[in-house]
Every structure is written in C-alpha cells, then in structure tokens.
Amino acid sequence: MTIKKRKTCELDIIDLAYGGKGLAKPDGFPVFVDRCVPGDTVLVKITKKKKSWAEGKLINIITPSSLRQEGRCRYCLYCGGCKWQQIPYHTQLAYKKQHVAQSLAHIGRLSKVPVLDVIPSDHVYAYRNKMEFSCSAKRWLMPEELADETISKDLGIGLHVPGTFDQVIDILQCEIMPDLGNRILAHVREFVKTSGLPAYHLRHHTGFWRFVMLRHSVAYDQWMVNIVTRDKNLSIVTTLAHELAETFPEITAIVNNITDAKSGVSMGKEELLLHGRDVITERLGRFAFEISANSFFQTNTRACEKLYDIVAQYSGLTGEQTVLDLYSGTGTIPIWLSDRAAQVTGIEIIDAAVADARKNARLNQIENCRFLQGDIRQVLPKLEQKPDVVVIDPPRVGMHKDVVAQVTALRPDTIVYVSCNPATLARDLELLSSVYAVQKVQPVDMFPHTYHIESVALLTAR
Ligand SMILES: C[S@@+](CC[C@H](N)C(=O)[O-])C[C@H]1O[C@@H](n2cnc3c(N)ncnc32)[C@H](O)[C@@H]1O
C-alpha cells in the first residue's frame, strides 16, 4: 500500500505506541493514528508523511476491536485529557509495561533489565487531586450540539480540544476528579455567565476570566478554589467566593491569582486570599503537607504513596545512611524517607518549592532534612558529604549529562531513579549503567486512561 499525504486508506491497528497513538504497519511502514485501539480496522486520512513513518487522522472505525469498551466520560472522544478510556484498565497497564520495556531495550539497550508488572492505581476514576479548567471566549461544540442554534459559543469552561489552542470543551462532568469538583465548577460557570465580564480570548488576549483551578485533599476532604483572572476586580471575585463558601462547606481555601501573561500559565503575578486559608492540608502516609495554589504536588495522592513506598524499599535504608534527593520539589521524598535515614539533603531549583519543603519539614517536626536551592549542576560539586543513597526524580527531559557524571563521581552505593518519561529514563540509565547495575524497574500507574506512566529503577554500584 502506498502511503501518501492527504490520501485516505484503510488500516489495521496492531499496537499502541508510546504517546498513546494506535500503530498500523501497512507493508511494514509505521502509521500512527490517535484514538485507536489495537484490533480496530479504521479509515484514516494521512496528515503527515516522513521517510520512515506517517501520521493519520481517524475518519471512522470500520470494524471496532474486541478490546474496545465504552468510555465513562461523554467527552472522551474529543477531549485531550484521558484518551485511553476505550481500553480496559488491565490492558492499559499491559501496554504501559510494554512501553517501559521497549524504551529500555530500544533507547537504552537494556533489554535484560527486568520490568515488573505495573502497580495499578486503586481508583481509576475520581483520582486526580488537582484539575485546571480554562475559561475561553471560544466554546467548542460537541457534535450533538452543532445543530442547536440556542447554544452560545462565547463561553466554555473546561479542557482544550487537541489541535486547537483557543477552543475549549465546556466540561459539565469530569470523571477523573471527585464529583464535588463538578458541582463547584458548575456554580462558577453560572456565576461567570451572569457576571457581565467576558471569558479570556486566547487569540486576542482580552477578557477577564482565565482559569478555574480546583485542588482536593483526599485525607481531609477539603477543597481549594483558585480563580485566575486577567485583571484585579476584588468586588466580583469576592462575591463569587462568598457564594462558593456558603454553598460548599468543604471549600476551605479560595484564592484569586491575577495574571496578564500571554502564555497559558495559571500562576498569578499576584495572589489574593478570598476565603479561609491560602493552603489546603493533605497527608501522605503519616506526614502532613500544606499545599498552596501554585505548589507542585503529585496529582494522584494514593498512588503517590505507593510510588514512595517503592522508593523507600529500593533505597534499602536502615536509619544509618545519608540520602541525597535530586530534583526534590516540595520535599515530599525527603520527608517520606526521613525516619529511615540519618540525614536527607534535597536539591531543587525553584525557590518557592524549597520554601514549601522547609515549611513541610517543620510542620512534621522533622530535623534531619535540609534543602538546598539551586541548579543541581552548580550545587552538586559543592556538596561536602558523599551520600550513601541518591534518589533522582527529574522532570520529563531527564538529567543533564553533566549531572549524570557528577552523580557517578559521587559513587553512592545505591541510586533510585524515579521517572515520568520512559524515553529519558532509558537514555539516563544507559549512561549510568557503565558504573551501576540496573537491577529492576517498577512501573507505577498514577494516571489511568492516559499513556503516562511513572517508573522507579533500582541501581547498585558495580
Ligand atoms: C518531577 S519533579 C519532582 C518532584 C518531587 N520529587 C515530587 O515527587 O513531588 C522535578 C523537579 O525538578 C526541579 N528541577 C528541574 N530542573 C532542575 C535543576 N536543573 N536543578 C534543580 N531542580 C530542578 C523542578 O523544579 C521540579 O520540582
């Protein structure tokens, strides 16, 4: 079969690629198609054609795969959030394990490293403790809404449609956050509609309402609402905050972040406290954490505990060792390990995260954790003590190669590498494997219905 741009063709989907797309291989030539399930026969329009692969857009499913199931969410065929809802959860886990193993083998040339079965998330719906919904002056209409001329298109509060940067699906029911979040969102939507102030226009950079961010504390069933606006208008946001606080006693924190930045970030240049406190308290195991609107915190609380349990187990701590935690964020890993180590040092680049980490250590009366602020490349060479164990949890891009060299020069007995990206995990493990034996990799699922997968690797000095 000849694959040509803009041509349509019938394809058999045989696999799922990392990134979540279905993979067909007509005459051995890889074609990636979004929102397909292995076993589907589909009609596809080729949208991109390169020398060794192509990409296509699904036109329609000719014969559905026997694997297919109904997604619970009514938007799941259009929304960019959880595209794997059509695949049973245990099959999602099998593909995630396969992706980790394939990355290790193909990118890291580490095909012999055992990859364990994925530890599942206990909850596959209502698992996210944070959702950020965009307010847009351009609402995207669902197919069944297209013929309804009474629907106004000038307000959508929800999630983006992939491939459009300014259009938002008006999400009435998001299945991956606890249901009260949907009721809070509905209240905000009604208020915004009658507020007399327009939603933000992502092309023109005009309008008032920008984002509604919700955070939930699983341990205490507390909610935080962060209303992000372009300008300051204390009277209108205070009225909204009063209404929300009166209607939902579970809301213990309401803040207003204000930002006119053109990039789509919800972090305000200024934050106003409107109700209660500016943080919510969450627990991981026996530790408490105060989380502010802009703090980083793992988004699946219970799965995060499972992840950190593996980190603790792989660290092999007996109470005597010194631990270095690279990319320590708000200090959750150092705090989790604090009662099994002599001392834990975290290094993190973001000031606010380091301040949160120190505050959280104090909150838990922990005295053997310290946090150093700065770029790891600059801070590591100044470290005065050789650690016994190094934990590494970098962002998606993985480690800088200088940092890999700095870590191997420190020669810790054990390295525990936590990764949210199998490709950079494989690349970095290959670099480390000249000096360290990669014993095993344990994937942990924090993000059901997406292709994303977290992994923990155990490395020991050769
Ligand atoms: C994946 S997060 C890890 C967060 C934390 N371990 C947790 O579980 O919550 C990666 C962190 O690395 C930090 N970071 C990124 N580049 C850095 C650098 N060059 N030096 C220090 N920290 C960095 C980011 O700010 C972020 O907090």
The ligand as an ORCA input file, in Angstrom:
! r2SCAN-3c Opt
* xyz 0 1
  C       9.329     15.586     38.677
  S       9.524     16.935     39.736
  C       9.977     16.088     41.203
  C       9.191     16.496     42.374
  C       9.266     15.668     43.642
  N      10.329     14.703     43.675
  C       7.920     15.032     43.936
  O       7.798     13.796     43.898
  O       6.980     15.790     44.221
  C      11.050     17.603     39.169
  C      11.565     18.804     39.953
  O      12.864     19.149     39.455
  C      13.038     20.542     39.545
  N      14.173     20.902     38.644
  C      14.149     20.941     37.294
  N      15.382     21.248     36.817
  C      16.199     21.395     37.884
  C      17.585     21.713     38.027
  N      18.358     21.923     36.961
  N      18.104     21.784     39.266
  C      17.308     21.560     40.357
  N      15.981     21.246     40.277
  C      15.432     21.164     39.064
  C      11.686     21.080     39.161
  O      11.503     22.391     39.631
  C      10.741     20.056     39.841
  O      10.389     20.497     41.133
*
